[in-house]
Amino acid sequence: MSEASTPRPERDRPWVMRTYAGHSSAAASNALYRRNLAKGQTGLSVAFDLPTQTGYDPDHVLARGEVGKVGVPISHIGDMRALFDAIPLVEMNTSMTINATAMWLLAMYQVVAEEQAEAAGEDPAAAVHRLSGTTQNDIIKEYLSRGTYVFPPGPSMRLLTDVVTYTVREIPKWNPTNVCSYHLQEAGATPVQEIAFAMSTAIAVLDAVRESRVVAPEEFGEVVARISFFVNAGVRFVEEMCKMRAFVALWEELTRERYAVADPKQRRFRYGVQVNSLGLTEAQPENNIQRIVLEMLAVTLSKDARARAVQLPAWNEALGLPRPWDQQWSLRIQQVLAYESDLLEYGDLFEGSTVVAAKVAELVDGAKAEMARIAELGGAVAAVESGYLKSALVASHADRRARIERGEDIVVGVNKFETTEPNPLTADLDTAIQSVDPGVEAAAAAAVRRWREQRDADPERRDRAIAALARLRADAASGVNLMAASLECARADVTTGEWAGALREEFGEYRAPTGVSGSVGIAEAGEGLQAVRAQVAELGSALGEQLRILVAKPGLDGHSNGAEQIAVRARDAGFEVVYQGIRLTPAQIVAAAVSEDVHLVGISILSGSHMELVPEILDGLRAADAGEIPVVVGGIIPESDGAKLRELGVAAVFTPKDFGLNEIMARFVEIIRSANLTSASRV
């Protein structure tokens, strides 16, 4: 037989390939999903907008500027039907990035699956039993990174465990929680912290389920088997690959020893991944493609620790919302590796490597030490409430930023090799990203009002909705599993805001520790920080008071990493810093600026709602006779929007390319000096 005709080795089945998608409306997102599936995508990953994630209808005041921006708005069962129109759910593997309201979105997903089965003449219960997919449903990391929590940790953990105990019997192929270390790395976690915090979260979930005594001890392995993980893979792909092998080793040990799971299949570490978005750069964004490829290799090269599902960001995410073509490019990267390369024809490439074994052992030992520290604090929930976990992440992120500023960590195109040719990909920035139709929010708000009005105009539908919400409140008070009441709310045409509002009445709301007050910042100030400190002190002396700045996050955007780093560095530079955390209305920000008599207001927005919320803050300051307070804005802001904001009176706009925090602090001093100059006294 000639060499050319030698049969190829049998190939492993590729991982599930997804793109994280959703925007504008259920109908627009449905069209996008169907196009992506036609291109060879093998699963869906649903991005929900911030009002949906935090339990508000589109017409709520806090939803202002956020509807349809970072995901699809789902206000009721009608939206869920439209989202999955002509997509048979029993044949689909659907991942839903949803946490505080995970139970609600899963309830609506189940009801749509039942309706699809009935329309096809099939048994709805059997269809539900066949559903496969994932609700992220990891509330602990929301208090630490993404900020889409709603309720206090105790009730939130109850909602989480209710979903786990329900699905293990009723939707046995479903992953009811996806312990998510992805956002921990985005918030600054080291590999050791990422492993330890995620494992401590899994322990908190499994202990809560076990202590509920809803699942019999002999069935507990089935619970363990449905716990999945969602991780981040950074550009240090050798270390990241070793991190995944460390995860596998620790999970094997934990499930065997702590939870006595005998079946090796139930102990298997199952994870999906989105590679790192934190490291994507606005400067020379074409470099993001090779970063994405290297990061994908970290979670695919090692067969013994290979991801079950992969989704890749787009090259232009640091610029704005990716277009369908950009998402297609990321999907094709996966397909080339899976189908053109020979990766899936071999066993584990790193078995027997002493280098890999040593690195894995180092990560395991470090993670175990950190897990022991968290256990001493009372576990993951207690470590959230005390602020320990958040402070640790803020400190780690501050250290990372400082290494980049010092040039110890090289970011190509940002702090080294900055010379570049004109980029044809970004020659027209307005077309290099997708923009959401500004009419989306008004249409969604009108639609949800119309839904409620039409429902309540029918006495039978109105009474069923009222009864469903009453049952939800009663079940929340009594302690029974809330899935049944949530399913009835979905069938009764209750809205997302009404469902969450009923639980807010019973559980209350929560504001998590910011981590800023406990963060160490920079222990040893270099020349750059010393120079800024001198400028701050000099101007403060001239004005006769310490310089005060307000760092604020309006709307529902909970990605507070940047705001926290600005607050920590400003404090290190000698400013008095007012930072009240996330989820503030423009009116609350204006009130804080006036009452604290600040010299500068810094607004952080990464969700794309800057053009709606910043003008409200500027108008509010003028109405409060505080229009002289300068306002600066930071976030993922296209240049055309930045120009408009400056025309409206914003003193400066900072984007991801502005990585030098000391330079930003010096700019703050210049802006405050300029705002306080008078003809009588110049400082």
Salt bridges, closest charged atoms under 4 A:
ASP12 OD2 - LYS303 NZ 3.32
ASP12 OD2 - ARG306 NH1 3.59
ASP57 OD2 - ARG452 NH1 2.93
ASP59 OD2 - ARG452 NH2 2.41
ASP79 OD2 - HIS76 NE2 3.93
GLU114 OE1 - ARG491 NH2 3.02
GLU115 OE1 - ARG81 NE 2.79
GLU142 OE2 - LYS141 NZ 2.52
GLU142 OE2 - ARG146 NH1 3.02
ASP162 OD2 - ARG158 NE 3.77
GLU194 OE1 - LYS243 NZ 2.92
ASP207 OD1 - ARG210 NH2 3.34
ASP207 OD2 - ARG258 NH2 2.71
GLU219 OE1 - ARG169 NH2 3.20
GLU239 OE1 - ARG236 NE 2.97
GLU239 OE2 - LYS359 NZ 3.35
GLU240 OE1 - LYS243 NZ 2.70
GLU252 OE2 - ARG256 NH1 3.00
GLU252 OE2 - ARG267 NH2 2.98
GLU253 OE2 - LYS368 NZ 3.12
GLU257 OE2 - ARG256 NH2 3.54
ASP326 OD1 - ARG323 NH2 2.80
GLU345 OE2 - ARG11 NH1 3.07
ASP348 OD1 - ARG245 NH1 2.94
GLU362 OE2 - LYS359 NZ 3.21
GLU370 OE1 - ARG373 NH1 2.20
ASP399 OD2 - ARG403 NH1 2.62
GLU405 OE1 - ARG569 NH2 2.76
GLU408 OE2 - ARG406 NE 2.67
ASP409 OD2 - ARG403 NE 2.87
GLU441 OE2 - ARG64 NH1 4.00
ASP456 OD1 - ARG455 NE 2.92
ASP463 OD1 - ARG462 NE 3.21
ASP475 OD2 - ARG471 NE 3.47
GLU488 OE2 - ARG464 NE 2.75
ASP493 OD2 - ARG461 NH2 2.84
GLU498 OE1 - ARG455 NH1 2.76
GLU505 OE1 - ARG473 NH1 3.99
GLU509 OE1 - ARG504 NE 3.20
GLU545 OE1 - ARG548 NH2 3.00
GLU545 OE2 - HIS599 NE2 3.09
ASP557 OD2 - LYS553 NZ 2.80
ASP557 OD1 - HIS559 ND1 3.62
GLU564 OE2 - LYS390 NZ 2.83
ASP597 OD2 - ARG548 NH2 3.44
GLU612 OE1 - LYS69 NZ 3.21
GLU616 OE2 - ARG64 NE 2.71
ASP619 OD1 - ARG622 NH1 3.19
GLU639 OE2 - ARG646 NH2 2.69
ASP641 OD2 - HIS610 NE2 2.82
GLU670 OE1 - ARG667 NH1 3.42
